[in-house]
């Protein structure tokens, strides 16, 4: 995809994210309905569904030849035949949203032949919008982003859930670290791109819609993002999952991988 076309798609995503925020904020810290999804997949709210419906209408209306993959839409195999595909999480961090906490995000991305070429992580309750287009860098509210230069792998700041630092996952030794946490995977990645933290790690299989936009934002900020085995990520796949995520600057990423178990 030419860079100019990716930029046009990014403009579309940013417009859609702004509209998503307007909808979500009407429900945030207000009474709204919440359901538990089947198979222990977590909660969903009427805000998730309202945002999802708007996004599908706006985005597919503008790009009817693209595929569609969203956490809150029924999936079909038709998207696999499309060269480009929207990958969307209407609200990433639904539990935080329902609890009235601000660390939830709209995650919107476009994959082209398996690679993310435009992505937005919007944080309406924090007045922050992270964005990137392939080859054009990453921004937060229009300001350029850059990952940290920390070489590590020790004495690093890591945004991750506590189980990811269990000793059995690190045969080379758990890095000396300061651990931080945010409920949204998209936001965790954005914080690494911003240079707030050195690395983001999750060894659990991760849904594409949680990480697609954030992964590009980190890469365009000079970082490296792979699965837990060090394999580059691919998107719009049949199973919709990646084998975890490790994100950091290139040198630190290499150092972390040397510590990581080979069979996670």
C-alpha positions as CSV (number, residue, x, y, z in Angstrom):
1,X,0.0,0.0,0.0
2,X,1.5,3.4,-1.0
3,X,2.3,5.7,2.0
4,X,-0.2,8.3,0.7
5,X,-3.0,5.7,0.7
6,X,-2.1,4.6,4.2
7,X,-2.3,8.3,5.3
8,X,-5.7,8.6,3.8
9,X,-6.8,5.5,5.7
10,X,-5.3,6.9,8.9
11,X,-7.5,10.0,8.5
12,X,-10.5,7.8,8.2
13,X,-9.6,5.9,11.3
14,X,-9.0,9.1,13.3
15,X,-12.4,10.5,12.3
16,X,-14.0,7.3,13.3
17,X,-12.2,7.2,16.6
18,X,-13.4,10.7,17.4
19,X,-17.0,9.6,16.8
20,X,-16.5,6.5,18.8
21,X,-15.3,8.6,21.8
22,X,-18.4,10.8,21.6
23,X,-20.6,7.7,21.8
24,X,-18.6,6.0,24.5
25,X,-18.4,9.0,26.8
26,X,-22.2,9.2,26.9
27,X,-22.2,5.9,28.7
28,X,-19.0,6.3,30.7
29,X,-19.6,6.8,34.5
30,X,-23.3,6.7,33.7
31,X,-25.8,3.9,34.1
32,X,-25.5,1.3,31.2
33,X,-26.3,-2.3,30.6
34,X,-23.5,-5.0,31.0
35,X,-23.6,-8.6,29.9
36,X,-21.2,-11.5,30.3
37,X,-20.2,-13.0,27.0
38,X,-20.3,-16.8,26.5
39,X,-17.3,-19.1,27.3
40,X,-15.9,-16.7,29.9
41,X,-14.9,-14.2,27.2
42,X,-15.5,-11.3,29.6
43,X,-18.1,-8.5,29.8
44,X,-19.7,-6.5,27.0
45,X,-21.7,-3.3,27.4
46,X,-24.2,-1.4,25.4
47,X,-21.5,1.1,24.8
48,X,-19.3,-1.6,23.1
49,X,-22.2,-2.5,20.8
50,X,-23.1,1.1,20.0
51,X,-19.5,2.0,19.1
52,X,-19.1,-1.2,17.1
53,X,-22.3,-0.5,15.1
54,X,-21.2,3.0,14.3
55,X,-17.6,2.0,13.3
56,X,-18.8,-0.8,11.0
57,X,-21.2,1.6,9.3
58,X,-18.7,4.4,8.9
59,X,-15.6,2.4,8.0
60,X,-17.2,-0.2,5.7
61,X,-19.3,2.5,4.2
62,X,-16.1,4.4,3.2
63,X,-14.1,1.2,2.2
64,X,-16.7,-1.4,1.2
65,X,-14.0,-3.6,-0.4
66,X,-12.2,-4.1,2.9
67,X,-12.7,-7.0,5.2
68,X,-14.1,-6.6,8.8
69,X,-12.8,-8.1,12.1
70,X,-14.1,-6.8,15.4
71,X,-14.3,-8.2,18.8
72,X,-18.0,-7.3,19.0
73,X,-19.1,-8.5,15.5
74,X,-19.7,-12.1,14.3
75,X,-16.7,-13.2,12.4
76,X,-16.9,-14.6,8.8
77,X,-14.3,-16.1,6.6
78,X,-15.1,-13.5,3.9
79,X,-12.5,-11.2,5.4
80,X,-9.7,-13.7,4.6
81,X,-10.3,-13.1,0.9
82,X,-9.8,-9.4,1.2
83,X,-6.3,-7.9,0.7
84,X,-7.1,-5.2,3.3
85,X,-9.1,-5.6,6.5
86,X,-10.3,-3.4,9.4
87,X,-9.3,-4.8,12.8
88,X,-11.3,-3.1,15.5
89,X,-11.8,-3.3,19.3
90,X,-14.7,-0.9,20.0
91,X,-13.6,-0.6,23.7
92,X,-10.4,-2.3,24.8
93,X,-10.5,-2.4,28.6
94,X,-14.2,-2.9,29.1
95,X,-13.8,-3.8,32.8
96,X,-12.1,-0.5,33.4
97,X,-14.8,1.3,31.4
98,X,-17.6,-0.3,33.5
99,X,-15.7,0.6,36.7
100,X,-15.4,4.2,35.7
101,X,-11.7,4.1,35.3
102,X,-10.2,6.1,32.4
103,X,-7.7,3.6,31.0
104,X,-9.8,2.2,28.2
105,X,-9.3,2.7,24.5
106,X,-10.7,2.5,21.0
107,X,-8.3,0.4,18.9
108,X,-8.7,0.8,15.2
109,X,-6.4,-0.6,12.5
110,X,-6.1,-1.6,8.9
111,X,-4.2,-4.7,7.8
112,X,-2.8,-5.0,4.2
113,X,-1.7,-8.4,3.2
114,X,-1.2,-9.3,6.9
115,X,0.7,-6.2,7.9
116,X,-0.8,-3.2,9.8
117,X,-0.5,0.0,7.7
118,X,-2.6,2.4,9.8
119,X,-3.6,2.4,13.4
120,X,-5.3,4.5,16.1
121,X,-5.5,4.0,19.8
122,X,-7.8,6.7,21.2
123,X,-8.2,7.3,24.9
124,X,-11.3,9.6,25.1
125,X,-11.3,9.7,28.9
126,X,-7.6,10.8,28.9
127,X,-7.9,13.2,26.0
128,X,-5.2,11.3,24.1
129,X,-5.0,9.9,20.6
130,X,-2.1,7.8,19.5
131,X,-1.8,7.3,15.7
132,X,0.5,5.9,13.1
133,X,0.6,5.2,9.3
134,X,3.2,2.9,7.8
135,X,6.4,4.8,7.0
136,X,5.1,8.1,8.5
137,X,5.9,7.8,12.2
138,X,3.8,7.7,15.3
139,X,2.2,10.6,17.2
140,X,0.3,11.4,20.4
141,X,-2.1,14.3,19.9
142,X,0.0,15.3,16.9
143,X,3.4,15.1,18.7
144,X,6.0,12.6,17.4
145,X,6.7,9.6,19.6
146,X,9.9,7.6,20.2
147,X,10.6,4.5,22.2
148,X,13.2,4.6,25.0
149,X,16.9,3.8,24.3
150,X,17.2,1.6,27.4
151,X,19.5,-1.3,26.4
152,X,18.7,-3.6,29.4
153,X,17.5,-6.3,29.7
154,X,18.0,-5.4,33.4
155,X,16.9,-2.2,35.2
156,X,14.0,-1.7,32.9
157,X,10.4,-0.6,33.2
158,X,7.9,-3.1,31.9
159,X,4.1,-2.6,31.5
160,X,2.7,-6.1,32.0
161,X,0.5,-8.3,34.2
162,X,2.3,-10.0,37.1
163,X,2.0,-13.6,35.8
164,X,4.2,-12.7,32.8
165,X,7.1,-12.3,35.2
166,X,6.9,-15.8,36.7
167,X,10.4,-17.3,36.9
168,X,9.6,-20.4,34.9
169,X,9.0,-18.2,31.9
170,X,12.5,-16.8,32.0
171,X,15.1,-19.5,32.0
172,X,17.8,-16.8,31.5
173,X,16.6,-15.0,34.6
174,X,13.8,-12.6,35.2
175,X,15.0,-9.1,34.2
176,X,15.5,-6.6,37.1
177,X,12.5,-4.4,36.5
178,X,9.9,-2.0,37.7
179,X,6.5,-3.4,36.8
180,X,3.5,-1.3,35.8
181,X,0.1,-2.3,34.6
182,X,-2.8,-1.0,32.5
183,X,-5.9,-3.0,31.7
184,X,-5.9,-2.2,28.0
185,X,-3.3,-4.0,25.8
186,X,-3.7,-1.3,23.2
187,X,-2.8,1.4,25.8
188,X,0.2,-0.6,27.1
189,X,1.7,-0.7,23.6
190,X,1.0,3.0,23.1
191,X,2.8,3.8,26.4
192,X,5.9,1.9,25.1
193,X,5.7,3.9,21.8
194,X,5.5,7.1,23.9
195,X,8.6,6.2,25.9
196,X,6.8,6.1,29.2
197,X,7.9,2.5,29.7
198,X,10.7,0.4,28.1
199,X,8.8,-2.7,27.2
200,X,5.4,-4.4,27.0
201,X,5.1,-8.1,27.5
202,X,2.3,-10.6,27.5
203,X,2.9,-14.4,27.1
204,X,-0.8,-15.2,26.7
205,X,-2.2,-15.6,23.3
206,X,-3.6,-12.2,22.3
207,X,-6.5,-11.2,20.1
208,X,-5.6,-9.3,17.0
209,X,-8.0,-6.5,17.7
210,X,-6.3,-5.8,21.1
211,X,-2.8,-5.2,19.6
212,X,-3.1,-4.4,15.9
213,X,-3.1,-0.6,16.2
214,X,-0.7,-0.5,19.1
215,X,1.8,-2.7,17.4
216,X,2.2,-0.3,14.4
217,X,2.4,2.7,16.7
218,X,5.3,1.1,18.5
219,X,7.1,0.1,15.3
220,X,6.7,3.6,13.8
221,X,8.1,5.0,17.0
222,X,11.3,3.0,16.4
223,X,10.4,-0.2,18.3
224,X,10.2,-3.8,17.5
225,X,7.1,-5.9,18.1
226,X,7.0,-9.7,17.9
227,X,5.2,-12.7,19.4
228,X,6.7,-14.4,22.5
229,X,8.9,-16.5,20.3
230,X,10.4,-13.6,18.5
231,X,8.3,-14.1,15.3
232,X,7.0,-11.0,13.5
233,X,3.3,-10.5,13.9
234,X,0.8,-11.2,11.1
235,X,-2.8,-10.0,11.1
236,X,-6.2,-10.9,9.6
237,X,-5.4,-14.6,10.2
238,X,-8.0,-17.4,10.5
239,X,-7.7,-17.9,14.2
240,X,-7.4,-14.1,15.0
241,X,-4.7,-14.7,17.6
242,X,-1.1,-14.0,18.1
243,X,1.2,-16.0,20.3
244,X,1.7,-13.2,22.9
245,X,3.5,-9.9,22.4
246,X,6.9,-8.5,23.2
247,X,7.5,-4.9,22.4
248,X,10.6,-2.7,23.0
249,X,13.4,-0.9,21.3
250,X,15.4,-3.3,19.1
251,X,18.3,-3.8,21.4
252,X,16.2,-4.3,24.5
253,X,13.9,-6.6,22.6
254,X,16.9,-8.8,21.7
255,X,18.1,-8.9,25.3
256,X,14.6,-9.8,26.6
257,X,14.3,-12.6,24.0
258,X,17.6,-14.1,25.2
259,X,16.0,-14.4,28.7
260,X,12.7,-15.9,27.5
261,X,11.9,-19.6,27.6
262,X,11.9,-21.2,24.2
263,X,8.7,-23.1,24.7
264,X,6.3,-20.5,25.8
